């Protein structure tokens, strides 16, 4: 009696075949996978190192900008043009923008390179990203406008912390300069938040120099030559005192008669001052001019001309005389009857 050989199991043959195919597939592709993984790791390491180096360079540049180079300038000019808070905020804002741009470029390039190593077709991906970018930009166009306007305002140094500016929609002292919003403090203490994209024009009253203007109303018949001498003398005395000696950059000038009225003459006085100091200088100059003119007997403001004053002085006597003339004579006393 012969033993029967069991028939082979078809399922085992299929499993063996699948395992063999898997082993063959791994054997033929493992080198490319290892090579791709090494490439990806190398790309990421290089990108991170490059990003760290660039950010470190930007930080050093920002630190030098924050310190400033005012030691090569006179102390007064350096203090006017570059104050510490303004340099600090401007350099920090520029550093933030540069670091963000550098990170975006380096990491974006690394991501695209990794995708190409993985064999992903980048054309449809880039097209989709372009469409999404257009949609996002259209929806957030105001935000993009504010951001770009803030970047150019900071790079061009249009204004900084401590400056007095007029943005058209608000006027005040700059408290903070951001990439999207500028913060101002108004004359009444209110705080204005101005979107950078909404600013169409900017008047900076804290750059260069300012002009303090004073108008002096005088009586019509005052001696203008003597008045001019008194004004210039008061301005010279003011320029010798502190702190006006630093805030007055040029001697005050009498510009002449600004307007003529029926009984007044307005003389205009101007003085070049330190930026942002025109208002206090004008107040002090106005007070000193008033004291000097009053000490010399010069009348300030509306004064009647001498002829009119004489007429007004004579009026009461004339009225009394006319009343006396018009009054009836008292009746004569009747003679006593005999």
C-alpha positions in Angstrom: 0.0 0.0 0.0 1.6 3.3 -1.1 1.2 6.6 0.9 -0.5 9.4 -0.9 1.4 12.8 -1.2 -0.8 15.7 -0.1 -1.6 18.3 -2.7 0.1 21.7 -2.4 -2.0 24.4 -0.9 -2.7 27.2 -3.5 -2.9 29.9 -0.8 0.6 29.1 0.4 1.9 29.4 -3.1 0.2 32.8 -3.4 1.7 34.1 -0.1 5.1 32.9 -1.1 4.8 34.7 -4.4 3.6 38.0 -2.8 6.4 37.8 -0.2 8.9 37.2 -3.0 7.6 40.2 -4.9 7.8 42.4 -1.9 11.3 41.3 -1.2 12.2 41.9 -4.7 10.6 45.4 -4.7 12.4 46.3 -1.5 15.6 45.0 -2.8 15.4 47.0 -6.0 14.2 50.3 -4.4 15.8 50.5 -1.0 18.8 52.3 -2.3 16.7 55.0 -3.9 14.7 55.4 -0.8 17.7 55.7 1.4 19.3 58.1 -1.0 16.1 60.2 -1.1 15.8 60.2 2.8 19.4 61.3 3.1 18.8 64.1 0.5 15.7 65.3 2.4 17.5 65.3 5.7 20.5 67.1 4.2 18.2 69.7 2.6 16.4 70.4 5.8 19.7 70.6 7.8 21.2 73.0 5.3 18.0 75.1 5.2 17.9 75.4 9.0 21.6 76.2 9.3 21.2 78.8 6.5 18.1 80.3 8.2 19.9 80.5 11.5 22.9 82.2 10.0 20.9 84.8 8.1 18.7 85.6 11.2 21.9 86.0 13.2 23.3 88.4 10.7 20.1 90.3 10.6 20.0 90.5 14.4 23.5 91.9 14.5 22.7 94.5 11.9 19.6 95.5 13.9 21.6 95.8 17.1 24.1 98.1 15.3 21.2 100.2 14.0 19.6 100.4 17.4 22.9 101.8 18.9 23.1 104.4 16.1 26.0 106.4 14.9 25.3 109.7 16.6 28.8 109.9 18.1 30.1 111.4 14.9 27.5 114.2 15.0 27.1 117.2 17.4 25.3 116.2 20.5 22.3 118.6 19.8 21.8 117.4 16.2 22.2 113.8 17.2 19.6 114.1 20.0 17.2 115.8 17.6 17.4 113.3 14.7 18.0 110.0 16.4 16.5 109.3 19.8 17.0 105.9 21.4 13.3 104.9 21.4 12.9 105.8 17.8 16.0 103.9 16.7 15.0 100.9 18.7 11.5 100.6 17.3 12.6 101.3 13.8 15.3 98.7 13.9 13.1 96.1 15.5 10.4 96.6 12.9 13.0 96.3 10.1 14.6 93.3 11.7 11.2 91.6 12.1 10.4 92.1 8.4 13.8 91.0 7.2 13.7 87.9 9.4 10.3 86.9 8.2 11.2 87.4 4.5 14.5 85.4 5.0 12.6 82.5 6.8 9.9 82.4 4.1 12.4 82.3 1.2 14.8 79.7 2.8 12.1 77.4 4.2 9.9 77.7 1.1 12.8 76.8 -1.2 13.6 73.9 1.0 10.0 72.6 1.0 9.9 72.8 -2.8 13.2 70.9 -3.1 11.9 68.2 -0.8 8.8 67.8 -2.8 10.8 67.4 -6.0 13.0 64.8 -4.3 9.8 62.8 -3.4 8.8 62.9 -7.1 5.8 65.1 -6.7 4.9 67.2 -9.7 5.2 70.8 -8.6 3.3 72.4 -11.5 -0.2 71.7 -10.3 0.8 72.5 -6.8 2.3 75.9 -7.7 -0.8 76.7 -9.9 -3.1 75.9 -7.0 -1.0 78.0 -4.6 -1.1 80.9 -7.0 -4.9 80.8 -7.2 -5.1 80.5 -3.4 -2.7 83.4 -3.0 -4.7 85.6 -5.3 -7.9 84.8 -3.4 -6.4 85.4 -0.1 -4.8 88.7 -1.3 -8.1 89.9 -2.7 -9.9 89.1 0.6 -7.2 90.7 2.7 -6.2 93.5 0.4 -6.6 96.1 3.2 -4.3 94.2 5.5 -1.7 93.8 2.7 -1.9 97.5 1.9 -1.4 98.4 5.6 1.5 96.1 5.9 3.3 97.3 2.8 2.7 100.9 3.7 4.1 100.3 7.1 7.2 98.7 5.7 7.9 101.6 3.4 7.2 104.2 6.1 9.7 102.5 8.4 12.3 102.0 5.6 12.0 105.6 4.5 12.0 106.9 8.0 9.0 109.2 7.4 8.4 109.6 11.1 9.3 108.0 14.4 8.5 107.8 18.1 8.3 111.2 19.6 7.6 113.1 16.3 4.7 115.5 16.0 2.8 114.5 12.8 -0.3 115.4 10.9 -1.7 112.4 9.0 -4.7 114.2 7.6 -7.2 112.2 9.7 -5.4 112.9 13.1 -2.7 115.1 14.5 -0.5 114.2 17.5 2.7 112.8 18.9 3.8 109.4 17.7 3.7 106.8 20.5 4.4 103.6 18.5 5.1 102.8 14.8 3.9 99.4 13.7 3.8 97.5 10.4 0.0 97.8 10.3 -1.0 100.6 12.7 0.6 103.8 13.9 -0.4 105.0 17.4 -0.7 108.8 18.1 -1.6 110.8 21.2 -3.6 113.9 20.4 -3.5 117.3 22.0 -6.4 116.4 24.3 -4.7 113.2 25.5 -6.7 110.9 23.3 -5.0 108.0 21.5 -5.4 107.6 17.8 -4.9 104.3 16.0 -4.2 105.1 12.3 -4.0 102.3 9.7 -0.9 102.8 7.6 -2.8 102.1 4.4 -5.2 105.0 5.1 -2.5 107.6 5.4 -2.3 109.6 2.1 -0.1 112.4 3.3 2.1 113.0 6.3 3.3 116.4 7.7 6.2 115.8 10.1 6.6 118.8 12.4 9.6 117.4 14.2 12.1 117.2 11.4 14.4 120.0 10.2 13.2 123.1 12.0 10.1 125.0 13.0 8.9 128.6 13.0 7.4 130.4 16.0 5.1 133.2 14.8 3.8 136.0 17.1 1.4 138.7 16.0 1.6 142.0 18.0 -1.5 144.3 17.8 -0.5 148.0 18.3 -2.2 151.3 18.5 -2.6 153.0 15.1 -0.3 155.9 16.0 2.5 154.0 17.7 6.1 154.5 16.6 6.9 151.2 14.7 10.6 151.8 14.6 10.7 152.1 18.4 8.4 149.1 18.7 10.7 147.0 16.5 13.7 147.9 18.7 11.9 146.8 21.8 10.8 143.5 20.3 14.3 142.7 19.1 15.7 143.6 22.4 13.2 141.3 24.2 14.0 138.5 21.8 17.8 138.9 22.4 17.3 138.7 26.1 15.2 135.6 25.7 17.9 133.9 23.6 20.4 134.3 26.4 18.3 132.4 29.0 17.9 128.7 29.4 16.3 126.7 27.9 15.5 129.1 25.1 19.2 129.5 24.1 19.0 125.9 22.8 15.5 126.1 21.4 16.0 129.3 19.5 18.2 128.5 16.4 18.2 132.0 14.9 17.6 135.5 16.2 14.0 136.6 16.0 13.0 138.8 13.1 10.3 141.5 12.8 8.7 140.7 9.5 6.8 144.0 9.4 3.2 145.1 9.4 0.9 142.2 8.7 -2.4 144.0 8.6 -3.9 147.4 9.0 -7.2 148.1 10.8 -9.3 151.2 11.5 -7.5 151.8 14.7 -4.9 149.0 15.0 -1.7 147.8 13.4 -0.6 144.2 13.6 3.2 143.5 13.5 4.4 140.0 12.8 7.4 138.5 14.5 9.0 135.1 13.5 11.8 133.0 15.0 13.4 129.7 13.8 13.3 127.1 16.5 14.1 123.5 17.3 11.6 121.1 15.8 8.5 120.7 17.9 9.3 123.7 20.1 7.5 126.4 18.1 4.5 126.6 20.4 6.4 127.0 23.8 8.8 129.5 22.2 6.0 131.5 20.7 4.3 131.7 24.1 7.4 132.8 25.9 8.3 135.3 23.2 4.7 136.7 23.3 4.9 137.2 27.1 8.3 138.9 26.9 7.2 141.3 24.1 4.2 142.3 26.1 6.3 143.0 29.2 8.8 145.0 27.2 6.2 147.1 25.4 4.2 147.8 28.5 7.4 148.8 30.4 8.1 151.4 27.7 4.5 152.8 27.6 3.5 151.3 24.3 -0.2 150.6 24.0 -1.1 147.0 22.9 -4.4 146.4 21.2 -7.2 148.6 20.2 -6.5 152.3 21.0 -8.5 155.3 19.8 -6.6 157.8 17.7 -5.7 161.1 19.5 -8.2 163.2 17.5 -11.0 160.9 18.4 -9.8 160.9 22.0 -9.8 164.7 22.1 -13.3 164.8 20.7 -14.5 162.3 23.2 -12.8 164.3 26.0 -14.4 167.6 24.9 -17.8 166.0 24.4 -19.0 166.3 28.0 -18.1 170.0 28.3 -19.9 170.8 25.0 -22.9 168.9 26.1 -23.0 170.8 29.4 -22.6 174.1 27.6 -25.4 173.3 25.1 -27.7 172.2 28.0 -27.0 175.5 29.9 -27.7 177.5 26.8 -30.9 175.7 26.0 -32.2 176.0 29.6 -34.8 178.8 30.1 -33.7 181.8 32.3 -35.1 181.8 35.7 -38.0 184.2 36.2 -37.2 187.6 37.7 -38.3 188.2 41.2 -41.6 190.1 41.3 -41.4 193.6 42.8 -43.3 193.9 46.1 -46.6 195.7 45.9 -46.7 198.9 47.6 
